[in-house]
Amino acid sequence: MTEQSSWWCIVCGRELTPQAASVRCPNCGWTPETLPQMGHPPPMPESKKGEGPAVAAATPRPSSTQYPSQPIMRLVPPLVDVAFADRERYFGLSEAMGGKAASLTIWSRRGRDLQVLLAIEKPIGLGRVASGDPIVVSGKGIAVMVTAPKPGQSGRIPETTGHKTGWSVSCYAVNPAGTLLALGVPLESAVRGLATEGFEETWLLRDLPASPTALAFSLDGRRLAVGLDDGRSQVLDLASGRVVAPVAVRHGNEGLPFVAPRPGGGWAAVCEDNVLLCWDAHGAITGQMTLDLDVSALAVDPLSNVIGVGGREGHARVWTADLAECLVNQRIHGDRIMRVLLRGNVLTTAPRGGEVQLTTFRCP
């Protein structure tokens, strides 16, 4: 008796028939020509509902499943950051000329749409503004917005608009509407705001008890979480300007370099000593776990609420919302992961070496 082969779409995770796998996914339209070269995915783990405490277990159930990863783009190394542009496209940012310039790439599953060299020193990351265009942030306090040609406008030269603040910047975040850029200014122990249209400068938080190391807007854009280098976090209500539900998430007096919003107004963070913590909108800790990897990136999917991290040695982990089960536990790259992105059951990992990969996993 011949064993029936099974395939899964690398983008949406839908199970495909061999006939569908040879054409395209009927669910999302992805053309999986490379799936046969990746081998058959191993059996998917069963969901074990009802197990695990409401607050994070110290040792979540591990995942023994090794999911296939699909390379989608090779960017110029050393890679700095990757972000979603829309449902089909990505933005990618790399250092160029020894850190004295930046290389911006826009690509989709059809290939590279745009690559442009920017005269911006020490790039630290990028985001998406209201127009759908990318904005690049420099550690020297420079922001450059790139108005890229839209699909069908081939031959048009991209336009750049820049602003120099004069601040040394340690971290940044763009609000969900793409209208406000928050910048952490360690020398002032403050967070400044920069409008993405017109580049109007504002104060967001002054006289912080320590230097800001991480910033993240809530999913509704009404609050801003600030991670500090003493391990504490403050959450600012942008409408009133007040700090609400401050959380002393310090663990061994370590800094807080990674913060991400969660659905329902909660937050996730990772301390410098690799302790993952979650707390709700009122500041109550809802989960805590010591990780066995040196964390270099953190992400939370806004829909499924699963939490993912990337490590300095190329490992990736994804957990259920309650941290009770590890869904992905594998080494995807051979070097440091600079950014992880989550969308549904698809994990995007971007390493320093530049080869961005997709990993589709099975959610409970």
C-alpha positions in Angstrom: 0.0 0.0 0.0 1.4 3.4 -1.0 1.6 6.0 1.8 -0.4 9.2 0.9 1.8 12.3 0.9 0.6 15.5 2.7 1.7 19.1 2.1 1.0 22.3 3.9 1.1 25.8 2.4 4.1 27.7 3.6 2.1 30.9 4.0 -1.4 30.1 5.4 -0.8 26.6 6.7 -3.6 25.0 4.8 -3.2 21.3 4.0 -2.9 20.8 0.3 -3.5 17.8 -2.0 -0.5 16.9 -4.2 -2.4 18.3 -7.2 -2.9 21.6 -5.4 0.7 21.6 -4.2 1.9 21.5 -7.8 -0.2 24.6 -8.8 -1.0 27.1 -6.0 -2.7 27.3 -2.6 -6.5 27.7 -3.2 -6.7 29.5 0.1 -4.1 32.3 -0.1 -2.9 32.0 -3.7 0.7 31.3 -2.8 2.5 29.3 -5.5 4.4 26.6 -3.7 6.9 25.5 -6.5 9.6 24.9 -3.9 7.6 22.7 -1.5 8.8 19.4 -3.1 12.4 20.4 -2.5 11.8 21.0 1.2 10.6 17.4 2.0 7.4 16.3 3.7 6.5 18.1 6.9 6.6 15.8 9.9 3.4 14.9 11.6 1.7 17.9 13.2 1.4 17.9 17.0 -2.0 17.4 18.5 -3.6 20.2 20.5 -3.8 19.4 24.2 -6.4 21.7 25.5 -7.2 22.0 29.2 -3.6 21.3 30.2 -1.4 23.9 31.8 -2.2 26.6 34.3 -3.8 30.0 33.6 -0.5 31.6 34.5 2.6 30.6 32.6 4.2 27.2 33.6 7.8 27.3 34.5 8.5 24.6 31.9 6.0 24.6 29.0 5.3 21.5 27.0 8.1 21.4 24.4 7.5 21.0 20.6 9.4 18.1 19.0 8.1 19.0 15.5 10.6 20.5 13.1 8.7 22.6 10.6 10.2 23.3 7.1 11.4 26.9 6.6 11.1 28.6 3.2 13.7 31.3 2.2 11.8 34.3 0.7 14.5 37.0 0.3 18.3 37.5 0.6 19.0 41.0 1.8 22.4 42.8 1.9 24.2 41.9 5.1 24.4 43.0 7.8 20.7 43.1 8.1 19.2 45.5 10.7 15.4 45.1 10.6 12.4 43.8 8.7 8.7 44.9 8.8 5.4 44.2 7.2 4.5 46.7 4.4 1.1 45.1 3.7 -0.4 41.7 3.3 2.0 40.8 0.4 5.1 43.1 0.8 7.9 43.5 3.3 10.4 46.3 4.1 14.0 45.3 4.8 16.8 47.4 6.2 20.5 46.7 6.1 23.7 48.6 7.0 25.8 49.8 4.1 29.3 51.3 3.7 30.3 50.2 7.2 27.3 51.7 8.9 27.6 55.1 7.3 24.6 54.5 5.0 21.5 52.2 4.9 20.1 49.9 2.2 16.3 49.8 2.0 14.6 47.0 0.1 10.9 46.5 -0.6 9.9 43.0 -1.8 7.0 40.7 -2.3 6.6 37.0 -3.3 7.0 38.2 -6.9 10.5 39.4 -6.1 12.4 42.6 -5.3 10.3 45.7 -6.0 12.8 48.4 -4.9 16.3 48.8 -3.5 17.6 52.2 -2.6 20.7 53.5 -0.8 20.1 56.1 1.9 22.6 58.5 3.3 21.6 57.8 6.9 24.3 56.8 9.4 23.9 54.1 12.1 20.4 52.8 11.1 18.6 51.0 13.9 15.2 50.1 12.4 12.2 51.0 10.3 8.4 51.2 10.3 5.4 51.8 8.2 3.8 55.3 8.1 0.1 56.2 7.3 0.8 56.4 3.5 2.1 52.9 3.5 5.6 54.0 2.9 8.6 53.1 5.0 10.4 55.3 7.5 14.0 54.6 8.6 15.3 55.6 12.0 19.0 56.3 12.8 20.7 56.1 16.2 21.9 59.6 15.6 18.3 60.9 15.7 17.6 61.1 12.0 14.4 59.9 10.4 14.0 59.4 6.6 10.7 58.6 5.0 10.9 57.0 1.5 8.0 57.6 -0.9 8.3 54.5 -3.1 6.7 53.9 -6.5 3.5 52.0 -6.1 2.9 48.8 -8.1 2.5 49.7 -11.8 4.6 52.8 -11.5 7.8 51.3 -12.7 10.5 53.8 -13.8 9.5 56.3 -11.2 12.3 57.5 -8.9 11.6 57.1 -5.1 11.5 60.4 -3.1 13.0 60.8 0.3 12.1 63.3 3.1 14.3 63.5 6.1 14.5 65.2 9.5 17.4 65.6 11.9 16.4 65.9 15.6 19.8 66.3 17.2 19.0 63.5 19.7 20.9 60.3 20.3 18.3 57.6 20.0 18.4 54.2 21.7 15.0 52.7 20.6 11.9 53.7 18.6 8.3 52.7 17.8 5.7 53.7 15.2 2.1 53.8 16.2 -0.4 51.6 14.4 -1.9 54.5 12.5 1.6 55.4 11.2 1.3 59.0 12.3 3.6 59.2 15.3 7.2 58.0 15.8 8.3 57.6 19.4 12.0 57.9 20.1 13.8 56.9 23.2 16.5 59.6 24.2 18.8 58.1 26.8 20.8 61.2 27.5 17.6 63.0 28.5 16.0 60.0 30.2 13.0 60.8 28.0 10.8 59.8 25.2 10.2 62.2 22.4 7.6 62.2 19.7 7.9 63.0 16.0 5.0 63.3 13.7 5.5 61.4 10.5 3.8 64.1 8.5 5.6 67.5 8.9 8.1 66.0 11.5 6.7 68.1 14.3 8.6 67.4 17.6 6.8 66.8 20.9 7.6 65.5 24.4 5.9 62.2 25.3 7.7 61.3 28.6 10.2 63.3 30.7 12.2 62.6 33.8 12.2 58.9 33.5 13.8 57.1 36.4 16.2 55.3 34.0 17.2 55.4 30.3 14.7 54.0 27.8 15.7 50.7 26.1 12.5 49.6 24.4 9.3 51.2 23.1 6.0 49.7 21.9 2.5 51.1 21.2 -0.6 49.3 22.2 -2.6 47.7 19.4 -5.2 50.5 19.5 -2.4 53.2 19.6 -3.7 54.8 22.8 -0.9 53.7 25.1 2.9 53.5 24.9 5.0 51.1 26.9 8.5 52.1 27.8 11.2 49.5 28.9 13.9 51.0 31.1 17.5 49.9 31.6 16.8 49.1 35.3 14.2 46.5 34.4 11.1 48.5 35.0 8.3 49.4 32.6 6.1 52.4 32.4 2.9 52.7 30.3 1.9 56.1 29.1 -1.8 57.0 28.3 -1.3 59.3 25.3 -4.6 61.1 25.6 -4.0 62.2 29.3 -0.2 62.2 29.3 -0.3 60.1 32.5 1.6 57.0 33.4 -0.8 54.2 34.1 -0.1 50.8 35.6 3.7 51.0 36.0 5.2 47.6 36.3 8.4 46.7 38.2 9.3 43.7 35.9 12.9 43.9 36.9 14.5 40.5 37.3 17.9 40.6 39.0 18.0 44.3 38.3 18.5 43.6 34.6 17.4 45.9 31.8 14.3 45.5 29.6 15.4 45.6 25.9 12.2 44.0 24.4 8.5 45.0 24.8 5.6 44.1 22.6 1.8 44.7 22.9 -0.8 41.9 23.4 -4.5 41.8 22.6 -6.7 43.1 25.4 -4.3 45.9 26.4 -1.6 43.6 27.9 2.1 43.4 27.2 5.0 41.0 26.9 8.6 41.8 27.6 12.0 40.1 27.9 14.7 41.1 30.4 18.4 41.1 29.6 18.7 37.9 31.6 16.2 36.2 29.2 13.2 36.1 31.5 9.9 36.4 29.6 7.1 38.3 31.4 3.5 39.1 30.5 1.2 41.5 32.3 -2.3 42.8 31.7 -3.6 46.3 31.2 -3.8 46.9 35.0 -0.2 45.9 35.6 -0.8 42.5 37.1 1.8 39.8 36.0 0.1 37.0 34.2 3.0 34.9 33.1 6.7 34.4 33.7 9.3 32.0 32.3 13.1 31.8 32.2 14.2 31.1 28.6 17.1 28.8 27.6 18.3 31.1 24.8 19.9 34.5 24.5 17.0 36.5 23.2 17.6 39.0 20.4 14.0 39.6 19.1 10.4 39.5 20.4 7.0 39.5 18.7 3.3 38.9 19.5 0.7 38.1 16.9 -2.2 40.5 17.4 -4.8 38.0 16.4 -3.8 34.6 17.9 -1.8 36.2 20.8 1.0 33.6 20.3 4.4 34.9 21.5 7.6 34.4 19.5 11.3 35.1 20.2 14.5 34.9 18.2 17.9 34.1 19.6 21.5 35.2 19.0 22.4 31.7 17.8 19.6 31.5 15.2 17.0 29.6 17.3 13.3 30.5 17.3 10.6 29.8 19.9 6.8 30.3 19.6 4.4 29.7 22.6 0.7 29.7 23.1 -0.8 32.8 24.6 -0.7 31.3 28.2 2.9 30.1 27.7 1.8 26.6 28.5 2.9 25.0 25.2 5.8 25.6 23.0 4.7 25.5 19.3 8.0 26.1 17.6 11.4 25.1 19.0 14.1 24.9 16.3 17.2 26.5 14.9 16.3 28.3 11.7 19.5 30.3 11.1 23.2 30.1 11.8 23.5 33.6 13.1 21.7 36.2 15.2 18.0 36.8 14.5 17.4 40.5 14.3 13.6 40.5 13.9 10.8 38.0 14.3 7.3 38.7 12.8 4.1 36.7 13.4 1.0 36.7 11.3 -1.4 33.9 12.1 0.5 30.6 12.0 3.4 32.0 9.9 6.7 33.0 11.6 9.1 35.3 9.7 12.7 35.4 10.9 15.3 37.8 9.7 18.9 37.1 10.6 22.0 39.3 10.6 23.2 37.4 7.5 20.2 38.6 5.5 18.4 35.4 4.4 14.8 36.0 5.5 12.7 32.8 6.0 9.1 31.8 6.6 8.1 29.0 8.9 4.5 27.8 8.9 3.5 26.0 12.1 0.3 24.4 13.5 -1.6 26.3 16.1 -3.8 24.6 18.7 
